[in-house]
Amino acid sequence: MTFRHGVLASFMLTVFNLILMNLCFRRARRSGDTYLLYPVIAGALLSFILMSYFFFF
């Protein structure tokens, strides 16, 4: 992966995580809706791990 592609992938990953976070905060307004946070957190962590793998290995 070239540097340009890495920067583009990082930017798109950041935008994707911001969209997920925004969607999560819109949907989880009640106290019983906290179960919606777990897929967002898992997706963000998995995407961070995959991006770290592409940059460092």
mmCIF file of the N, C-alpha and C atoms, coordinates in Angstrom:
data_MODEL
# 
_entry.id   MODEL 
# 
loop_
_atom_site.group_PDB 
_atom_site.id 
_atom_site.type_symbol 
_atom_site.label_atom_id 
_atom_site.label_alt_id 
_atom_site.label_comp_id 
_atom_site.label_asym_id 
_atom_site.label_entity_id 
_atom_site.label_seq_id 
_atom_site.pdbx_PDB_ins_code 
_atom_site.Cartn_x 
_atom_site.Cartn_y 
_atom_site.Cartn_z 
_atom_site.occupancy 
_atom_site.B_iso_or_equiv 
_atom_site.pdbx_formal_charge 
_atom_site.auth_seq_id 
_atom_site.auth_comp_id 
_atom_site.auth_asym_id 
_atom_site.auth_atom_id 
_atom_site.pdbx_PDB_model_num 
ATOM 1   N N  . MET A 1 1  ? 0.857   -1.170 0.000  1.00 0.00 ? 1  MET A N  1 
ATOM 2   C CA . MET A 1 1  ? 0.000   0.000  0.000  1.00 0.00 ? 1  MET A CA 1 
ATOM 3   C C  . MET A 1 1  ? 0.905   1.235  0.000  1.00 0.00 ? 1  MET A C  1 
ATOM 4   N N  . THR A 1 2  ? 0.659   2.129  -0.927 1.00 0.00 ? 2  THR A N  1 
ATOM 5   C CA . THR A 1 2  ? 1.456   3.347  -0.981 1.00 0.00 ? 2  THR A CA 1 
ATOM 6   C C  . THR A 1 2  ? 1.005   4.313  0.108  1.00 0.00 ? 2  THR A C  1 
ATOM 7   N N  . PHE A 1 3  ? 1.811   5.340  0.303  1.00 0.00 ? 3  PHE A N  1 
ATOM 8   C CA . PHE A 1 3  ? 1.485   6.316  1.334  1.00 0.00 ? 3  PHE A CA 1 
ATOM 9   C C  . PHE A 1 3  ? 0.169   7.028  1.011  1.00 0.00 ? 3  PHE A C  1 
ATOM 10  N N  . ARG A 1 4  ? -0.036  7.352  -0.251 1.00 0.00 ? 4  ARG A N  1 
ATOM 11  C CA . ARG A 1 4  ? -1.266  8.034  -0.654 1.00 0.00 ? 4  ARG A CA 1 
ATOM 12  C C  . ARG A 1 4  ? -2.492  7.173  -0.374 1.00 0.00 ? 4  ARG A C  1 
ATOM 13  N N  . HIS A 1 5  ? -2.392  5.891  -0.694 1.00 0.00 ? 5  HIS A N  1 
ATOM 14  C CA . HIS A 1 5  ? -3.516  4.998  -0.433 1.00 0.00 ? 5  HIS A CA 1 
ATOM 15  C C  . HIS A 1 5  ? -3.731  4.803  1.071  1.00 0.00 ? 5  HIS A C  1 
ATOM 16  N N  . GLY A 1 6  ? -2.657  4.765  1.828  1.00 0.00 ? 6  GLY A N  1 
ATOM 17  C CA . GLY A 1 6  ? -2.782  4.645  3.286  1.00 0.00 ? 6  GLY A CA 1 
ATOM 18  C C  . GLY A 1 6  ? -3.461  5.845  3.905  1.00 0.00 ? 6  GLY A C  1 
ATOM 19  N N  . VAL A 1 7  ? -3.095  7.037  3.446  1.00 0.00 ? 7  VAL A N  1 
ATOM 20  C CA . VAL A 1 7  ? -3.723  8.256  3.967  1.00 0.00 ? 7  VAL A CA 1 
ATOM 21  C C  . VAL A 1 7  ? -5.192  8.298  3.578  1.00 0.00 ? 7  VAL A C  1 
ATOM 22  N N  . LEU A 1 8  ? -5.494  7.926  2.347  1.00 0.00 ? 8  LEU A N  1 
ATOM 23  C CA . LEU A 1 8  ? -6.887  7.910  1.897  1.00 0.00 ? 8  LEU A CA 1 
ATOM 24  C C  . LEU A 1 8  ? -7.709  6.891  2.690  1.00 0.00 ? 8  LEU A C  1 
ATOM 25  N N  . ALA A 1 9  ? -7.144  5.712  2.923  1.00 0.00 ? 9  ALA A N  1 
ATOM 26  C CA . ALA A 1 9  ? -7.851  4.700  3.705  1.00 0.00 ? 9  ALA A CA 1 
ATOM 27  C C  . ALA A 1 9  ? -8.059  5.155  5.145  1.00 0.00 ? 9  ALA A C  1 
ATOM 28  N N  . SER A 1 10 ? -7.068  5.809  5.722  1.00 0.00 ? 10 SER A N  1 
ATOM 29  C CA . SER A 1 10 ? -7.211  6.322  7.089  1.00 0.00 ? 10 SER A CA 1 
ATOM 30  C C  . SER A 1 10 ? -8.286  7.389  7.165  1.00 0.00 ? 10 SER A C  1 
ATOM 31  N N  . PHE A 1 11 ? -8.321  8.267  6.184  1.00 0.00 ? 11 PHE A N  1 
ATOM 32  C CA . PHE A 1 11 ? -9.340  9.315  6.166  1.00 0.00 ? 11 PHE A CA 1 
ATOM 33  C C  . PHE A 1 11 ? -10.728 8.710  6.024  1.00 0.00 ? 11 PHE A C  1 
ATOM 34  N N  . MET A 1 12 ? -10.879 7.750  5.126  1.00 0.00 ? 12 MET A N  1 
ATOM 35  C CA . MET A 1 12 ? -12.187 7.118  4.947  1.00 0.00 ? 12 MET A CA 1 
ATOM 36  C C  . MET A 1 12 ? -12.594 6.341  6.191  1.00 0.00 ? 12 MET A C  1 
ATOM 37  N N  . LEU A 1 13 ? -11.640 5.708  6.860  1.00 0.00 ? 13 LEU A N  1 
ATOM 38  C CA . LEU A 1 13 ? -11.932 4.987  8.094  1.00 0.00 ? 13 LEU A CA 1 
ATOM 39  C C  . LEU A 1 13 ? -12.372 5.943  9.197  1.00 0.00 ? 13 LEU A C  1 
ATOM 40  N N  . THR A 1 14 ? -11.736 7.094  9.280  1.00 0.00 ? 14 THR A N  1 
ATOM 41  C CA . THR A 1 14 ? -12.128 8.090  10.273 1.00 0.00 ? 14 THR A CA 1 
ATOM 42  C C  . THR A 1 14 ? -13.535 8.609  10.005 1.00 0.00 ? 14 THR A C  1 
ATOM 43  N N  . VAL A 1 15 ? -13.845 8.880  8.753  1.00 0.00 ? 15 VAL A N  1 
ATOM 44  C CA . VAL A 1 15 ? -15.194 9.348  8.398  1.00 0.00 ? 15 VAL A CA 1 
ATOM 45  C C  . VAL A 1 15 ? -16.227 8.273  8.718  1.00 0.00 ? 15 VAL A C  1 
ATOM 46  N N  . PHE A 1 16 ? -15.897 7.020  8.401  1.00 0.00 ? 16 PHE A N  1 
ATOM 47  C CA . PHE A 1 16 ? -16.805 5.914  8.699  1.00 0.00 ? 16 PHE A CA 1 
ATOM 48  C C  . PHE A 1 16 ? -17.069 5.805  10.200 1.00 0.00 ? 16 PHE A C  1 
ATOM 49  N N  . ASN A 1 17 ? -16.036 5.918  11.008 1.00 0.00 ? 17 ASN A N  1 
ATOM 50  C CA . ASN A 1 17 ? -16.212 5.827  12.459 1.00 0.00 ? 17 ASN A CA 1 
ATOM 51  C C  . ASN A 1 17 ? -17.002 7.019  12.995 1.00 0.00 ? 17 ASN A C  1 
ATOM 52  N N  . LEU A 1 18 ? -16.815 8.197  12.428 1.00 0.00 ? 18 LEU A N  1 
ATOM 53  C CA . LEU A 1 18 ? -17.609 9.353  12.862 1.00 0.00 ? 18 LEU A CA 1 
ATOM 54  C C  . LEU A 1 18 ? -19.080 9.182  12.509 1.00 0.00 ? 18 LEU A C  1 
ATOM 55  N N  . ILE A 1 19 ? -19.355 8.620  11.337 1.00 0.00 ? 19 ILE A N  1 
ATOM 56  C CA . ILE A 1 19 ? -20.744 8.357  10.963 1.00 0.00 ? 19 ILE A CA 1 
ATOM 57  C C  . ILE A 1 19 ? -21.372 7.332  11.902 1.00 0.00 ? 19 ILE A C  1 
ATOM 58  N N  . LEU A 1 20 ? -20.628 6.273  12.220 1.00 0.00 ? 20 LEU A N  1 
ATOM 59  C CA . LEU A 1 20 ? -21.148 5.273  13.165 1.00 0.00 ? 20 LEU A CA 1 
ATOM 60  C C  . LEU A 1 20 ? -21.409 5.880  14.533 1.00 0.00 ? 20 LEU A C  1 
ATOM 61  N N  . MET A 1 21 ? -20.498 6.716  14.993 1.00 0.00 ? 21 MET A N  1 
ATOM 62  C CA . MET A 1 21 ? -20.658 7.332  16.308 1.00 0.00 ? 21 MET A CA 1 
ATOM 63  C C  . MET A 1 21 ? -21.874 8.256  16.314 1.00 0.00 ? 21 MET A C  1 
ATOM 64  N N  . ASN A 1 22 ? -22.041 9.036  15.251 1.00 0.00 ? 22 ASN A N  1 
ATOM 65  C CA . ASN A 1 22 ? -23.187 9.933  15.155 1.00 0.00 ? 22 ASN A CA 1 
ATOM 66  C C  . ASN A 1 22 ? -24.495 9.148  15.133 1.00 0.00 ? 22 ASN A C  1 
ATOM 67  N N  . LEU A 1 23 ? -24.537 8.082  14.363 1.00 0.00 ? 23 LEU A N  1 
ATOM 68  C CA . LEU A 1 23 ? -25.727 7.235  14.310 1.00 0.00 ? 23 LEU A CA 1 
ATOM 69  C C  . LEU A 1 23 ? -26.023 6.613  15.668 1.00 0.00 ? 23 LEU A C  1 
ATOM 70  N N  . CYS A 1 24 ? -24.980 6.193  16.344 1.00 0.00 ? 24 CYS A N  1 
ATOM 71  C CA . CYS A 1 24 ? -25.163 5.567  17.656 1.00 0.00 ? 24 CYS A CA 1 
ATOM 72  C C  . CYS A 1 24 ? -25.733 6.562  18.660 1.00 0.00 ? 24 CYS A C  1 
ATOM 73  N N  . PHE A 1 25 ? -25.236 7.789  18.666 1.00 0.00 ? 25 PHE A N  1 
ATOM 74  C CA . PHE A 1 25 ? -25.740 8.771  19.616 1.00 0.00 ? 25 PHE A CA 1 
ATOM 75  C C  . PHE A 1 25 ? -27.155 9.219  19.272 1.00 0.00 ? 25 PHE A C  1 
ATOM 76  N N  . ARG A 1 26 ? -27.522 9.174  18.003 1.00 0.00 ? 26 ARG A N  1 
ATOM 77  C CA . ARG A 1 26 ? -28.900 9.510  17.639 1.00 0.00 ? 26 ARG A CA 1 
ATOM 78  C C  . ARG A 1 26 ? -29.874 8.434  18.076 1.00 0.00 ? 26 ARG A C  1 
ATOM 79  N N  . ARG A 1 27 ? -29.458 7.176  17.975 1.00 0.00 ? 27 ARG A N  1 
ATOM 80  C CA . ARG A 1 27 ? -30.358 6.069  18.271 1.00 0.00 ? 27 ARG A CA 1 
ATOM 81  C C  . ARG A 1 27 ? -30.409 5.745  19.766 1.00 0.00 ? 27 ARG A C  1 
ATOM 82  N N  . ALA A 1 28 ? -29.338 5.953  20.498 1.00 0.00 ? 28 ALA A N  1 
ATOM 83  C CA . ALA A 1 28 ? -29.265 5.528  21.897 1.00 0.00 ? 28 ALA A CA 1 
ATOM 84  C C  . ALA A 1 28 ? -29.577 6.695  22.831 1.00 0.00 ? 28 ALA A C  1 
ATOM 85  N N  . ARG A 1 29 ? -30.757 7.191  22.759 1.00 0.00 ? 29 ARG A N  1 
ATOM 86  C CA . ARG A 1 29 ? -31.148 8.299  23.631 1.00 0.00 ? 29 ARG A CA 1 
ATOM 87  C C  . ARG A 1 29 ? -31.713 7.819  24.964 1.00 0.00 ? 29 ARG A C  1 
ATOM 88  N N  . ARG A 1 30 ? -32.343 6.661  24.963 1.00 0.00 ? 30 ARG A N  1 
ATOM 89  C CA . ARG A 1 30 ? -32.912 6.144  26.206 1.00 0.00 ? 30 ARG A CA 1 
ATOM 90  C C  . ARG A 1 30 ? -31.862 5.357  26.971 1.00 0.00 ? 30 ARG A C  1 
ATOM 91  N N  . SER A 1 31 ? -32.074 5.180  28.235 1.00 0.00 ? 31 SER A N  1 
ATOM 92  C CA . SER A 1 31 ? -31.092 4.464  29.050 1.00 0.00 ? 31 SER A CA 1 
ATOM 93  C C  . SER A 1 31 ? -31.045 2.986  28.713 1.00 0.00 ? 31 SER A C  1 
ATOM 94  N N  . GLY A 1 32 ? -32.112 2.426  28.158 1.00 0.00 ? 32 GLY A N  1 
ATOM 95  C CA . GLY A 1 32 ? -32.126 1.013  27.812 1.00 0.00 ? 32 GLY A CA 1 
ATOM 96  C C  . GLY A 1 32 ? -31.512 0.701  26.459 1.00 0.00 ? 32 GLY A C  1 
ATOM 97  N N  . ASP A 1 33 ? -31.078 1.718  25.741 1.00 0.00 ? 33 ASP A N  1 
ATOM 98  C CA . ASP A 1 33 ? -30.531 1.517  24.399 1.00 0.00 ? 33 ASP A CA 1 
ATOM 99  C C  . ASP A 1 33 ? -29.014 1.395  24.375 1.00 0.00 ? 33 ASP A C  1 
ATOM 100 N N  . THR A 1 34 ? -28.406 1.091  25.488 1.00 0.00 ? 34 THR A N  1 
ATOM 101 C CA . THR A 1 34 ? -26.951 1.029  25.521 1.00 0.00 ? 34 THR A CA 1 
ATOM 102 C C  . THR A 1 34 ? -26.399 -0.156 24.747 1.00 0.00 ? 34 THR A C  1 
ATOM 103 N N  . TYR A 1 35 ? -27.235 -1.156 24.456 1.00 0.00 ? 35 TYR A N  1 
ATOM 104 C CA . TYR A 1 35 ? -26.763 -2.302 23.682 1.00 0.00 ? 35 TYR A CA 1 
ATOM 105 C C  . TYR A 1 35 ? -26.366 -1.899 22.266 1.00 0.00 ? 35 TYR A C  1 
ATOM 106 N N  . LEU A 1 36 ? -26.810 -0.740 21.792 1.00 0.00 ? 36 LEU A N  1 
ATOM 107 C CA . LEU A 1 36 ? -26.428 -0.268 20.467 1.00 0.00 ? 36 LEU A CA 1 
ATOM 108 C C  . LEU A 1 36 ? -24.972 0.186  20.412 1.00 0.00 ? 36 LEU A C  1 
ATOM 109 N N  . LEU A 1 37 ? -24.383 0.493  21.562 1.00 0.00 ? 37 LEU A N  1 
ATOM 110 C CA . LEU A 1 37 ? -23.000 0.954  21.586 1.00 0.00 ? 37 LEU A CA 1 
ATOM 111 C C  . LEU A 1 37 ? -22.004 -0.163 21.304 1.00 0.00 ? 37 LEU A C  1 
ATOM 112 N N  . TYR A 1 38 ? -22.319 -1.392 21.669 1.00 0.00 ? 38 TYR A N  1 
ATOM 113 C CA . TYR A 1 38 ? -21.358 -2.475 21.544 1.00 0.00 ? 38 TYR A CA 1 
ATOM 114 C C  . TYR A 1 38 ? -20.960 -2.785 20.100 1.00 0.00 ? 38 TYR A C  1 
ATOM 115 N N  . PRO A 1 39 ? -21.871 -2.841 19.133 1.00 0.00 ? 39 PRO A N  1 
ATOM 116 C CA . PRO A 1 39 ? -21.418 -3.064 17.748 1.00 0.00 ? 39 PRO A CA 1 
ATOM 117 C C  . PRO A 1 39 ? -20.575 -1.916 17.205 1.00 0.00 ? 39 PRO A C  1 
ATOM 118 N N  . VAL A 1 40 ? -20.879 -0.690 17.611 1.00 0.00 ? 40 VAL A N  1 
ATOM 119 C CA . VAL A 1 40 ? -20.103 0.459  17.147 1.00 0.00 ? 40 VAL A CA 1 
ATOM 120 C C  . VAL A 1 40 ? -18.694 0.406  17.715 1.00 0.00 ? 40 VAL A C  1 
ATOM 121 N N  . ILE A 1 41 ? -18.574 0.101  18.989 1.00 0.00 ? 41 ILE A N  1 
ATOM 122 C CA . ILE A 1 41 ? -17.251 -0.005 19.606 1.00 0.00 ? 41 ILE A CA 1 
ATOM 123 C C  . ILE A 1 41 ? -16.473 -1.166 19.004 1.00 0.00 ? 41 ILE A C  1 
ATOM 124 N N  . ALA A 1 42 ? -17.126 -2.285 18.789 1.00 0.00 ? 42 ALA A N  1 
ATOM 125 C CA . ALA A 1 42 ? -16.450 -3.442 18.186 1.00 0.00 ? 42 ALA A CA 1 
ATOM 126 C C  . ALA A 1 42 ? -16.006 -3.125 16.760 1.00 0.00 ? 42 ALA A C  1 
ATOM 127 N N  . GLY A 1 43 ? -16.840 -2.452 15.978 1.00 0.00 ? 43 GLY A N  1 
ATOM 128 C CA . GLY A 1 43 ? -16.469 -2.081 14.615 1.00 0.00 ? 43 GLY A CA 1 
ATOM 129 C C  . GLY A 1 43 ? -15.306 -1.100 14.588 1.00 0.00 ? 43 GLY A C  1 
ATOM 130 N N  . ALA A 1 44 ? -15.309 -0.146 15.504 1.00 0.00 ? 44 ALA A N  1 
ATOM 131 C CA . ALA A 1 44 ? -14.216 0.823  15.554 1.00 0.00 ? 44 ALA A CA 1 
ATOM 132 C C  . ALA A 1 44 ? -12.903 0.148  15.942 1.00 0.00 ? 44 ALA A C  1 
ATOM 133 N N  . LEU A 1 45 ? -12.943 -0.739 16.920 1.00 0.00 ? 45 LEU A N  1 
ATOM 134 C CA . LEU A 1 45 ? -11.726 -1.439 17.327 1.00 0.00 ? 45 LEU A CA 1 
ATOM 135 C C  . LEU A 1 45 ? -11.214 -2.364 16.232 1.00 0.00 ? 45 LEU A C  1 
ATOM 136 N N  . LEU A 1 46 ? -12.114 -3.073 15.578 1.00 0.00 ? 46 LEU A N  1 
ATOM 137 C CA . LEU A 1 46 ? -11.700 -3.965 14.504 1.00 0.00 ? 46 LEU A CA 1 
ATOM 138 C C  . LEU A 1 46 ? -11.104 -3.177 13.332 1.00 0.00 ? 46 LEU A C  1 
ATOM 139 N N  . SER A 1 47 ? -11.703 -2.056 12.983 1.00 0.00 ? 47 SER A N  1 
ATOM 140 C CA . SER A 1 47 ? -11.156 -1.265 11.887 1.00 0.00 ? 47 SER A CA 1 
ATOM 141 C C  . SER A 1 47 ? -9.796  -0.674 12.262 1.00 0.00 ? 47 SER A C  1 
ATOM 142 N N  . PHE A 1 48 ? -9.613  -0.286 13.531 1.00 0.00 ? 48 PHE A N  1 
ATOM 143 C CA . PHE A 1 48 ? -8.318  0.216  13.977 1.00 0.00 ? 48 PHE A CA 1 
ATOM 144 C C  . PHE A 1 48 ? -7.260  -0.886 13.910 1.00 0.00 ? 48 PHE A C  1 
ATOM 145 N N  . ILE A 1 49 ? -7.621  -2.085 14.315 1.00 0.00 ? 49 ILE A N  1 
ATOM 146 C CA . ILE A 1 49 ? -6.675  -3.205 14.270 1.00 0.00 ? 49 ILE A CA 1 
ATOM 147 C C  . ILE A 1 49 ? -6.293  -3.522 12.824 1.00 0.00 ? 49 ILE A C  1 
ATOM 148 N N  . LEU A 1 50 ? -7.269  -3.551 11.924 1.00 0.00 ? 50 LEU A N  1 
ATOM 149 C CA . LEU A 1 50 ? -6.969  -3.828 10.520 1.00 0.00 ? 50 LEU A CA 1 
ATOM 150 C C  . LEU A 1 50 ? -6.103  -2.740 9.900  1.00 0.00 ? 50 LEU A C  1 
ATOM 151 N N  . MET A 1 51 ? -6.391  -1.479 10.205 1.00 0.00 ? 51 MET A N  1 
ATOM 152 C CA . MET A 1 51 ? -5.584  -0.399 9.656  1.00 0.00 ? 51 MET A CA 1 
ATOM 153 C C  . MET A 1 51 ? -4.167  -0.432 10.230 1.00 0.00 ? 51 MET A C  1 
ATOM 154 N N  . SER A 1 52 ? -4.031  -0.746 11.493 1.00 0.00 ? 52 SER A N  1 
ATOM 155 C CA . SER A 1 52 ? -2.698  -0.873 12.082 1.00 0.00 ? 52 SER A CA 1 
ATOM 156 C C  . SER A 1 52 ? -1.925  -2.009 11.430 1.00 0.00 ? 52 SER A C  1 
ATOM 157 N N  . TYR A 1 53 ? -2.609  -3.086 11.123 1.00 0.00 ? 53 TYR A N  1 
ATOM 158 C CA . TYR A 1 53 ? -1.951  -4.216 10.455 1.00 0.00 ? 53 TYR A CA 1 
ATOM 159 C C  . TYR A 1 53 ? -1.434  -3.798 9.072  1.00 0.00 ? 53 TYR A C  1 
ATOM 160 N N  . PHE A 1 54 ? -2.239  -3.059 8.326  1.00 0.00 ? 54 PHE A N  1 
ATOM 161 C CA . PHE A 1 54 ? -1.805  -2.635 6.995  1.00 0.00 ? 54 PHE A CA 1 
ATOM 162 C C  . PHE A 1 54 ? -0.637  -1.654 7.051  1.00 0.00 ? 54 PHE A C  1 
ATOM 163 N N  . PHE A 1 55 ? -0.586  -0.806 8.074  1.00 0.00 ? 55 PHE A N  1 
ATOM 164 C CA . PHE A 1 55 ? 0.498   0.152  8.156  1.00 0.00 ? 55 PHE A CA 1 
ATOM 165 C C  . PHE A 1 55 ? 1.800   -0.428 8.692  1.00 0.00 ? 55 PHE A C  1 
ATOM 166 N N  . PHE A 1 56 ? 1.707   -1.348 9.640  1.00 0.00 ? 56 PHE A N  1 
ATOM 167 C CA . PHE A 1 56 ? 2.919   -1.791 10.339 1.00 0.00 ? 56 PHE A CA 1 
ATOM 168 C C  . PHE A 1 56 ? 3.414   -3.169 9.935  1.00 0.00 ? 56 PHE A C  1 
ATOM 169 N N  . PHE A 1 57 ? 2.633   -3.949 9.183  1.00 0.00 ? 57 PHE A N  1 
ATOM 170 C CA . PHE A 1 57 ? 3.088   -5.298 8.806  1.00 0.00 ? 57 PHE A CA 1 
ATOM 171 C C  . PHE A 1 57 ? 3.023   -5.504 7.317  1.00 0.00 ? 57 PHE A C  1 
# 
